[in-house]
Amino acid sequence: MAHQIEQFVDGSAAFATARTDAWHKLGTTLPGTFDAATAMRVARLGGWDVRKTPLTTEVGGRELKVPGSYATVRTHPDSGAPDVLGVVGSAYTPVQNEALADFLDALVDESGAHFETAGSLRRGREVFVTLRLPETMTVGGVDQVDLYIAAMNAHDGTAPMRTIVSPVRVVCANTQAAALRGARASWSIRHTAGATARIEEARQALGLTWRYLESFQTEAEKMIDASLTDGQFMDIVRDLWPMPDDPTTRTRAYRARRENEVGALFADADTNAAIRGTAWAGYQAIAEYLDHVAPVRGDGDADSARAERVLTSGTAHALKARAFDAFTPA
């Protein structure tokens, strides 16, 4: 797939970042950290005034209202003209980009986190802002992992406002995912009349974030203490990507290439040098493959498409969570 970062006629992109790495491949790179106001200005997320307008249709030259259906409309940040984003129902209430950033600004005040990225996807239908938390984990005393909060908001009715916690391995900027019992890594807020008030509930839920991070580190320490052979690693890889019944020649070739690539990441990659031969290295090989190596569709910028997949793909996130569970010792 080509990346879906929103771009304007002057060639600029609806994206801001405090640095350049696997997450951040497009847009304006700022010299350091930035606040919510800067995110709104540089990523061109401010002043959209997302609103609902009644949806109509024309029949026989007459304009008729479509009962219970509305278009979400913004003021386009480049042209200033009304711009349709999606179709929603009567219960949907827009959450402005400013509200999303204000929510994260409150988290900055609470936790000492700072803004890392902000941007717009799918021609404004979805926006995102990420923060990096001040705490850093060091797994097994050798592998450093930074901690992020990413907030996303869909203006087209396809998803609630949602916030996720994502550890990111520093050595190769791999985003980590884990389905941990008793610890939440995400929460969401439906677009209803009470959505703005519920942002405060999400802020209070940050306490669950810390529990998630503590649980993540506990499981990661188990993995780095567990040895893993090449054969054991490949058994897990084949469980994660099972061969379909009656595979085609092309499918067999694709599987062989993937196994060669993830096998090299596990056994030979410099990014795994300090953790070689451990279950933690096995999990990191899968994460690195998904973030940096796995092919993307289309003829656009592959790095940008992968960066977007890291942030938005539920499939990749779920596969990492399965891998985390598979490599964690019983």
Helices and strands as residue ranges (DSSP letters): E 15-17, E 28-29, H 36-42, E 51-59, E 62-75, E 82-89, H 97-111, E 114-121, G 122-124, E 126-139, E 143-154, E 161-169, E 174-175, E 186-189, H 195-204, H 206-224, H 230-240, H 249-267, G 270-275, H 279-288, I 289-293, H 302-312, H 314-327
